[in-house]
Amino acid sequence: MRSSLAPGIRLITSFSRDSGYRGFTLFLTFLFYTSYHLSRKPISIVKSELHKNCSTLIRPPNLNGTDNETWCDWAPFDQDNYQTLFGAVDNSFLVAYAIGMFFSGIFGERVPLRYYLTTGMLLSGLFTCLFGLGFYWNIHSIWYYAFVQAMNGLVQTTGWPAVVACVGNWFGKGKRGFIMGVWNSHTSVGNILGSLIAGIFVSSAWGMSFIVPGIIIASTGILCFFFLVEKPEDVDCSPPQHHEDNEKEPLLQNSSSNEEIFSSPGLSNSISSESTEEHTEAISFCRALRIPGVMEFSLCLLFAKLVSYTFLYWLPLYISNVAHFDSKEAGDMSTLFDVGGIVGGVVAGLVSDQTGGRASTCCVMLIVAAPMLFLYNHIGQHSLATTIGMLLVCGALVNGPYALITTAVSADLGTHESLRGNSRALSTVTAIIDGTGSIGAALGPLLAGLISPTGWNNVFFMLITADILACLLLSRLVYKEVRGWCGHSPRQRG
């Protein structure tokens, strides 16, 4: 009898075949994008090793040269303009990533996702390793490191649109904000693991800080080739809800006023004329832009990602300079920012599910983040407890909106009512939103590199300004959501 089964077996058999595949896909895509971020993080940890305060170290007696201030630095980052050079290396990656992202979604819709992700992870592993090999090959050319980072940025664009499209193929509306908020912790988990792995080798042989993550992401690429299932139909599983014809309500519906927020005359005609057919063709870039809400959230993400990626690339160096930790300690301390980011992403998804206000949730977190960044810069290094607390709070407030927009909001817009369940639009919509955000990701570290020589206070003023601008860009959507909560009915369109 079933009651005599062992508790573990009863637990296993309680899950349906569909649930098993969905859980497995969620786990695999989580692992894949964790490896993407894991391979991006080492550069921020190694910076403080490439240029550090040599006066505090004992100089080897057999070392040639007479410059006592830069003998321990790695050329070409031993010059006074080292921060500008770091900014150039960062932006080689980020500019290539931003440009490539707009094309990546188009390819992602037309190429099998399994092959696309596998190729991207293998190439990313190659270029990550090549950066680290510069240590063993004794390479001191800024052009080498900039080129390798640019190529890595280009191939890493294969990741985000593909994993979101794959998750979108398997998961319907449900509690999308909460589920994707938890799933999106792969970003912070990857940053944390990347920091810890790079920190193990940074003081002894910084090349291994890149080579080990490069091997890890290449290995997950092989795993992807052998195990990823792109669509439920491939293994005779049931498709999620947004594939069904009887779904009529907009996915971003949170109140009666959302009909006004996410509607336009052009799309109304499209919905009425196409309501009975399910699209399977890839949509155009311009049509994806016309989906209501895509432009606002894309521009908001530009400034939100500017702040997040400035911390990603410069936080360890900031902690090292201001709090006077060594390279490994600064890298380990910076992981607290990502721990806070995990909590922030989950809370943002949960709150937006309960309230139905994606834009309002983002806006509130952005508003609170601005004064918290100011406080962190002024009191964040007064004590160890203050540093830990402020890093956790700032990480949650900075990464919460970023996580919500790149996951739940992107999936909502990518399966908008006007698309009638065409999950193939997910890749393009996600690429537009994240590609626009990646412009901010490129600008943030660049501006930080240019501004930081004038003082870290100015860097934080730049970050606070970006947070305020991100909040203002959502003001129209927030206004409509609040009107809906207050019981205002949408205007009738004639």
Phi and psi in degrees as a GROMACS rama.xvg file:
@    title "Ramachandran Plot"
@    xaxis  label "Phi"
@    yaxis  label "Psi"
@TYPE xy
-62.6619  -32.5256  ARG-2
-65.6928  -19.0963  SER-3
-87.0843  -5.14368  SER-4
-66.3738  149.849  LEU-5
-63.5374  148.125  ALA-6
-56.0613  -39.3036  PRO-7
-64.5192  -39.699  GLY-8
-68.67  -39.6411  ILE-9
-61.2069  -37.4415  ARG-10
-65.1629  -43.8222  LEU-11
-64.1606  -44.5912  ILE-12
-73.9678  -12.8749  THR-13
-72.9243  -17.5447  SER-14
-90.1083  135.242  PHE-15
-76.4388  168.178  SER-16
-61.9038  -41.2927  ARG-17
-60.5017  -44.8152  ASP-18
-63.1044  -37.5299  SER-19
-63.0534  -46.0305  GLY-20
-66.6832  -38.2702  TYR-21
-65.3667  -43.3429  ARG-22
-63.6814  -40.2395  GLY-23
-65.2579  -40.8437  PHE-24
-65.5125  -41.0591  THR-25
-61.9881  -42.0775  LEU-26
-64.9597  -45.3644  PHE-27
-63.1916  -47.7071  LEU-28
-64.9554  -33.9832  THR-29
-61.2769  -45.4462  PHE-30
-64.4663  -41.3146  LEU-31
-61.8423  -49.7462  PHE-32
-77.1421  -22.6868  TYR-33
-59.6292  -42.3924  THR-34
-67.9753  -33.4193  SER-35
-60.128  -50.5013  TYR-36
-71.107  -32.3009  HIS-37
-58.7139  -36.9977  LEU-38
-81.3394  -14.237  SER-39
-86.0792  -25.9726  ARG-40
-73.1344  -32.438  LYS-41
-53.9042  -33.8215  PRO-42
-59.2522  -36.195  ILE-43
-71.4449  -29.7354  SER-44
-76.3298  -37.7082  ILE-45
-77.049  -21.1373  VAL-46
-52.5812  -46.5478  LYS-47
-69.8498  -12.4604  SER-48
-91.1729  -32.737  GLU-49
-68.8156  -30.3465  LEU-50
-140.499  112.732  HIS-51
-140.007  176.792  LYS-52
-81.4487  98.0135  ASN-53
-72.5474  -18.9873  CYS-54
-67.2884  -18.9129  SER-55
-89.2868  -2.09976  THR-56
-109.438  158.543  LEU-57
-87.896  121.957  ILE-58
-79.9864  130.654  ARG-59
-59.9152  136.612  PRO-60
-66.54  -24.9751  PRO-61
-93.9534  12.0364  ASN-62
-82.9056  129.298  LEU-63
-77.7138  158.358  ASN-64
104.921  161.547  GLY-65
-120.887  -6.60041  THR-66
-81.0946  107.099  ASP-67
-79.0223  -10.8955  ASN-68
-91.6106  -24.7751  GLU-69
-126.015  13.8029  THR-70
-63.2678  -27.4893  TRP-71
-93.6146  -2.6479  CYS-72
-83.8635  161.179  ASP-73
-101.126  114.112  TRP-74
-62.3227  142.778  ALA-75
-91.016  12.0883  PRO-76
-87.9668  19.8817  PHE-77
-97.2006  4.91094  ASP-78
-93.7959  170.898  GLN-79
-65.452  -24.7439  ASP-80
-92.0514  26.7959  ASN-81
-60.0369  -33.7946  TYR-82
-67.1265  -36.8617  GLN-83
-66.2244  -39.0353  THR-84
-66.5993  -40.0239  LEU-85
-60.5535  -42.8313  PHE-86
-61.4649  -37.3982  GLY-87
-66.3266  -41.4589  ALA-88
-65.3734  -44.6774  VAL-89
-58.0833  -44.9129  ASP-90
-77.3154  -20.5437  ASN-91
-59.0013  -42.7443  SER-92
-69.5842  -50.7842  PHE-93
-72.6187  -37.1613  LEU-94
-67.549  -43.4012  VAL-95
-61.5038  -39.3327  ALA-96
-64.4524  -44.3587  TYR-97
-64.3017  -43.5204  ALA-98
-68.0466  -46.0733  ILE-99
-65.7883  -28.743  GLY-100
-62.1217  -36.2001  MET-101
-66.6866  -25.7902  PHE-102
-94.0776  -24.7096  PHE-103
-62.6168  -41.177  SER-104
-62.2445  -36.4664  GLY-105
-64.8889  -44.3937  ILE-106
-66.7809  -38.8775  PHE-107
-61.1838  -27.4142  GLY-108
-80.7703  -18.4991  GLU-109
-112.867  -8.57494  ARG-110
-117.073  140.428  VAL-111
-52.6803  129.18  PRO-112
-60.6942  -34.5075  LEU-113
-62.843  -46.4193  ARG-114
-67.4953  -38.9211  TYR-115
-63.6194  -47.5854  TYR-116
-67.905  -41.306  LEU-117
-60.2994  -47.8216  THR-118
-61.645  -44.1484  THR-119
-61.5619  -42.6972  GLY-120
-71.7384  -36.6099  MET-121
-64.8316  -43.9211  LEU-122
-68.6691  -37.3112  LEU-123
-63.4889  -39.9781  SER-124
-61.1815  -39.7121  GLY-125
-61.7057  -50.3002  LEU-126
-72.0188  -31.1897  PHE-127
-64.4955  -42.4677  THR-128
-64.8684  -38.1681  CYS-129
-61.9279  -35.5603  LEU-130
-63.0096  -46.0459  PHE-131
-66.8696  -31.2  GLY-132
-67.0594  -17.5809  LEU-133
-58.1519  -28.5954  GLY-134
-68.5708  -45.6168  PHE-135
-77.7346  -29.4988  TYR-136
-86.3561  -1.25875  TRP-137
58.4031  47.5811  ASN-138
-90.7307  131.066  ILE-139
-126.009  24.4179  HIS-140
-97.3719  126.468  SER-141
-64.1059  -28.9817  ILE-142
-68.3352  -34.4034  TRP-143
-63.1529  -50.8841  TYR-144
-67.2237  -36.1271  TYR-145
-67.1872  -41.6317  ALA-146
-65.5354  -45.2861  PHE-147
-61.6958  -41.5127  VAL-148
-66.7678  -38.1266  GLN-149
-63.3921  -44.0757  ALA-150
-66.0417  -37.6627  MET-151
-64.863  -41.8767  ASN-152
-60.9466  -37.7245  GLY-153
-66.8429  -45.6976  LEU-154
-76.2664  -22.1169  VAL-155
-74.0635  -12.0124  GLN-156
-68.472  -12.1176  THR-157
-68.4662  -20.4807  THR-158
-74.6885  -63.0199  GLY-159
-64.3473  -52.1098  TRP-160
-58.5116  -35.4086  PRO-161
-71.4023  -44.4189  ALA-162
-70.1246  -36.5879  VAL-163
-66.3604  -41.5904  VAL-164
-62.8713  -39.7642  ALA-165
-65.9931  -45.1053  CYS-166
-63.9127  -39.5269  VAL-167
-63.4913  -30.5674  GLY-168
-66.3493  -28.5714  ASN-169
-100.705  -25.4839  TRP-170
-119.489  132.677  PHE-171
-88.4062  -154.368  GLY-172
-65.8664  -60.875  LYS-173
39.1631  -142.551  GLY-174
-96.1628  65.7772  LYS-175
-61.8693  -40.5016  ARG-176
-60.5318  -45.9408  GLY-177
-69.7755  -47.6381  PHE-178
-60.7704  -46.5326  ILE-179
-76.4665  -23.0548  MET-180
-65.7968  -42.5978  GLY-181
-67.0601  -45.9321  VAL-182
-61.5462  -36.3929  TRP-183
-71.1451  -5.01979  ASN-184
-65.2505  -7.88166  SER-185
-58.3201  -31.1499  HIS-186
-61.6441  -51.3437  THR-187
-71.3248  -38.4232  SER-188
-62.0033  -41.8998  VAL-189
-63.063  -41.8253  GLY-190
-63.2953  -41.8424  ASN-191
-64.7757  -49.2665  ILE-192
-63.5068  -40.1936  LEU-193
-62.1646  -39.7469  GLY-194
-65.9747  -44.8603  SER-195
-67.8291  -42.6694  LEU-196
-65.3128  -45.877  ILE-197
-63.7222  -35.6625  ALA-198
-65.6032  -27.0526  GLY-199
-63.4266  -37.4261  ILE-200
-105.662  -11.4076  PHE-201
-60.8324  -36.5821  VAL-202
-83.6984  -18.3305  SER-203
-104.949  -49.4859  SER-204
-150.684  89.5678  ALA-205
-63.9559  -16.2746  TRP-206
-61.6373  -35.3198  GLY-207
-69.0297  -19.5635  MET-208
-63.6813  -22.0658  SER-209
-101.029  -38.3974  PHE-210
-65.2995  -43.0831  ILE-211
-64.3036  -49.4242  VAL-212
-60.1286  -33.9737  PRO-213
-63.546  -40.4254  GLY-214
-66.3037  -37.555  ILE-215
-64.7801  -46.9042  ILE-216
-69.557  -33.5878  ILE-217
-65.2124  -37.5241  ALA-218
-66.4405  -39.036  SER-219
-68.5454  -27.265  THR-220
-64.1294  -39.9296  GLY-221
-65.1876  -40.4475  ILE-222
-60.2159  -40.8863  LEU-223
-60.4649  -44.2306  CYS-224
-60.1734  -36.929  PHE-225
-88.5427  -21.5647  PHE-226
-128.145  -15.3471  PHE-227
-71.6785  132.003  LEU-228
-110.922  117.071  VAL-229
-72.8602  -41.9499  GLU-230
-135.025  149.432  LYS-231
-58.0287  -34.8568  PRO-232
-63.279  -24.4608  GLU-233
-66.4911  -24.9778  ASP-234
-122.795  25.0302  VAL-235
59.1715  38.9699  ASP-236
-99.9176  162.472  CYS-237
-76.223  135.57  SER-238
-71.4751  157.677  PRO-239
-71.7987  174.749  PRO-240
-61.7327  -37.4199  GLN-241
-71.6077  -1.93285  HIS-242
-87.3558  -10.5518  HIS-243
-86.6043  148.938  GLU-244
-71.846  -23.388  ASP-245
-85.5474  7.25277  ASN-246
-87.3677  120.257  GLU-247
-114.716  -26.6898  LYS-248
-82.5577  149.112  GLU-249
-64.6135  145.16  PRO-250
-72.8712  -19.2619  LEU-251
-98.271  16.2395  LEU-252
-66.9263  126.774  GLN-253
-132.201  -9.59199  ASN-254
-167.844  176.025  SER-255
-66.5858  -23.2478  SER-256
-78.9442  -9.65421  SER-257
-70.2243  -17.5392  ASN-258
-62.2002  -32.2191  GLU-259
-81.1387  -34.6134  GLU-260
-65.1897  -48.7531  ILE-261
-109.967  57.5918  PHE-262
-147.98  150.271  SER-263
-152.167  153.461  SER-264
-55.6341  -40.9021  PRO-265
-64.9477  -39.7658  GLY-266
-75.2636  -29.3001  LEU-267
-61.7214  -42.9107  SER-268
-63.638  -39.5256  ASN-269
-64.1226  -40.4587  SER-270
-65.0938  -45.5445  ILE-271
-66.9579  -34.617  SER-272
-83.4409  -16.7434  SER-273
-121.083  15.2521  GLU-274
-69.1728  -18.3815  SER-275
-101.17  -2.2405  THR-276
-121.84  147.2  GLU-277
-100.567  126.086  GLU-278
-84.4449  141.679  HIS-279
-124.348  -6.21443  THR-280
-82.3617  153.943  GLU-281
-69.6289  137.586  ALA-282
-86.7468  161.835  ILE-283
-81.5404  163.054  SER-284
-61.9345  -43.3302  PHE-285
-67.4366  -37.3379  CYS-286
-68.3894  -35.4918  ARG-287
-64.5971  -37.3571  ALA-288
-64.6862  -27.2517  LEU-289
-78.8906  -10.0744  ARG-290
-64.828  124.33  ILE-291
-59.2758  130.393  PRO-292
100.382  -19.4105  GLY-293
-63.4722  -44.8001  VAL-294
-65.4191  -45.2893  MET-295
-62.6492  -48.1945  GLU-296
-69.4404  -32.7882  PHE-297
-63.5996  -46.6407  SER-298
-69.5344  -35.2834  LEU-299
-62.745  -42.8848  CYS-300
-64.2427  -30.7726  LEU-301
-54.1686  -48.3458  LEU-302
-79.5611  -33.9215  PHE-303
-65.4733  -40.2057  ALA-304
-74.0213  -28.1558  LYS-305
-57.1671  -45.2829  LEU-306
-68.637  -47.4376  VAL-307
-61.3807  -43.7592  SER-308
-77.7688  -23.9561  TYR-309
-63.5412  -42.1544  THR-310
-66.5597  -39.2005  PHE-311
-58.3945  -41.9941  LEU-312
-95.7899  -22.3262  TYR-313
-117.925  -12.1201  TRP-314
-59.8962  -46.8358  LEU-315
-58.5373  -40.004  PRO-316
-67.2125  -39.1758  LEU-317
-61.4069  -46.6955  TYR-318
-62.8924  -40.7257  ILE-319
-63.9877  -42.1339  SER-320
-73.4425  -41.8451  ASN-321
-87.1934  -44.4594  VAL-322
-93.649  -6.4342  ALA-323
61.4568  40.2108  HIS-324
-86.2757  158.152  PHE-325
-78.8053  177.879  ASP-326
-58.9035  -46.0832  SER-327
-67.6095  -44.3073  LYS-328
-63.0023  -40.9402  GLU-329
-65.1179  -40.062  ALA-330
-64.6237  -43.4031  GLY-331
-64.5638  -41.1285  ASP-332
-64.6735  -35.5142  MET-333
-66.3371  -19.5188  SER-334
-66.5996  -21.0791  THR-335
-63.4693  -32.3124  LEU-336
-60.5242  -39.8378  PHE-337
-76.3545  -30.6664  ASP-338
-61.6419  -44.7398  VAL-339
-61.1103  -34.6841  GLY-340
-63.5361  -35.8457  GLY-341
-61.7359  -48.9729  ILE-342
-62.294  -43.53  VAL-343
-61.4147  -40.9907  GLY-344
-64.7389  -42.3106  GLY-345
-66.9931  -44.9289  VAL-346
-63.1913  -42.795  VAL-347
-60.8232  -43.2714  ALA-348
-65.7536  -42.2875  GLY-349
-65.9808  -45.5722  LEU-350
-64.8181  -41.7836  VAL-351
-68.5541  -30.0103  SER-352
-67.2137  -43.1639  ASP-353
-71.9568  -37.9403  GLN-354
-92.2001  -21.9588  THR-355
75.461  9.61253  GLY-356
-111.428  87.779  GLY-357
-64.2611  -48.5343  ARG-358
-65.7813  -41.8486  ALA-359
-65.1775  -39.8898  SER-360
-60.9439  -46.4549  THR-361
-60.6209  -43.8984  CYS-362
-63.9949  -44.3062  CYS-363
-62.0272  -43.6839  VAL-364
-66.4034  -36.5112  MET-365
-67.8036  -38.4021  LEU-366
-63.438  -44.2328  ILE-367
-71.4207  -30.5451  VAL-368
-63.4044  -36.2254  ALA-369
-57.948  -54.5575  ALA-370
-66.8328  -28.9041  PRO-371
-66.5493  -36.5069  MET-372
-65.3592  -39.831  LEU-373
-61.2639  -45.1669  PHE-374
-66.2725  -39.9724  LEU-375
-60.4051  -41.639  TYR-376
-66.1693  -31.3756  ASN-377
-95.6217  -31.789  HIS-378
-125.801  -1.25696  ILE-379
-66.0111  -18.6318  GLY-380
-111.197  14.492  GLN-381
-69.579  -33.7344  HIS-382
-152.822  164.767  SER-383
-63.6596  -41.6932  LEU-384
-63.7134  -40.4854  ALA-385
-64.8555  -42.2675  THR-386
-60.1702  -47.4443  THR-387
-62.2322  -47.9045  ILE-388
-62.2892  -45.3487  GLY-389
-68.5767  -36.6728  MET-390
-63.8943  -42.1678  LEU-391
-63.7235  -46.0005  LEU-392
-66.0277  -47.9451  VAL-393
-63.636  -38.7243  CYS-394
-61.8447  -41.3205  GLY-395
-65.7713  -43.6634  ALA-396
-74.8077  -32.9973  LEU-397
-77.9176  -45.2251  VAL-398
-86.322  -17.1091  ASN-399
-58.4115  -57.1135  GLY-400
-61.9802  -39.5918  PRO-401
-59.4817  -45.4747  TYR-402
-65.5596  -41.9947  ALA-403
-64.6011  -42.8178  LEU-404
-69.1062  -41.6077  ILE-405
-76.3344  -13.6024  THR-406
-113.998  -83.2889  THR-407
-61.0328  -45.3439  ALA-408
-64.8148  -44.1517  VAL-409
-61.6167  -41.7746  SER-410
-68.0942  -38.7345  ALA-411
-61.0788  -48.4795  ASP-412
-70.6997  -33.4514  LEU-413
-71.1411  -16.2336  GLY-414
-123.144  38.2801  THR-415
-61.8733  155.236  HIS-416
-53.325  -36.6481  GLU-417
-64.937  -17.8078  SER-418
-93.1543  -9.17464  LEU-419
51.5069  50.7577  ARG-420
76.8272  16.3064  GLY-421
-80.049  95.5691  ASN-422
-68.7071  -15.2928  SER-423
-69.4983  -15.4979  ARG-424
-74.778  -18.1571  ALA-425
-57.3458  -42.6035  LEU-426
-64.0931  -43.9792  SER-427
-68.1889  -46.1761  THR-428
-62.0309  -44.4604  VAL-429
-61.9752  -40.6619  THR-430
-66.0257  -38.329  ALA-431
-64.0634  -48.1906  ILE-432
-65.4222  -49.6268  ILE-433
-73.6043  -30.031  ASP-434
-65.8311  -42.6014  GLY-435
-63.7417  -42.5761  THR-436
-61.0279  -33.0273  GLY-437
-69.7018  -22.2301  SER-438
-63.1545  -43.3358  ILE-439
-65.5668  -37.0361  GLY-440
-62.276  -32.2908  ALA-441
-77.3937  -37.5243  ALA-442
-70.0303  -38.065  LEU-443
-58.4718  -59.6179  GLY-444
-61.0017  -33.7113  PRO-445
-63.4436  -48.8456  LEU-446
-64.4905  -37.1308  LEU-447
-62.3937  -39.9719  ALA-448
-65.4011  -34.8418  GLY-449
-79.5462  -33.4935  LEU-450
-88.8543  -32.5363  ILE-451
-56.75  -32.6219  SER-452
-61.2821  -22.7217  PRO-453
-86.0317  -5.77148  THR-454
126.822  143.209  GLY-455
-67.9248  -23.7735  TRP-456
-57.9081  -41.0524  ASN-457
-67.3117  -33.3397  ASN-458
-62.8599  -43.7763  VAL-459
-69.7736  -33.0389  PHE-460
-62.577  -38.02  PHE-461
-63.0963  -42.3671  MET-462
-66.7299  -40.8373  LEU-463
-64.0431  -41.602  ILE-464
-61.3194  -41.4663  THR-465
-63.2219  -40.6256  ALA-466
-60.9024  -43.0235  ASP-467
-64.8493  -42.5006  ILE-468
-63.4491  -40.2388  LEU-469
-60.188  -41.131  ALA-470
-65.2691  -43.6899  CYS-471
-63.4009  -33.7337  LEU-472
-66.9268  -20.1506  LEU-473
-96.2728  3.01796  LEU-474
-59.3241  -38.7551  SER-475
-65.4058  -44.1477  ARG-476
-67.7127  -38.2006  LEU-477
-62.9951  -42.7863  VAL-478
-58.9459  -43.1543  TYR-479
-67.354  -39.2531  LYS-480
-64.1096  -41.674  GLU-481
-65.499  -39.5557  VAL-482
-59.8059  -39.5821  ARG-483
-65.2081  -41.07  GLY-484
-65.8288  -28.7543  TRP-485
-84.4988  0.928766  CYS-486
90.594  12.284  GLY-487
-77.4226  135.503  HIS-488
-88.8702  148.153  SER-489
-67.8412  149.019  PRO-490
-68.472  144.253  ARG-491
-80.2571  136.553  GLN-492
-100.504  131.936  ARG-493
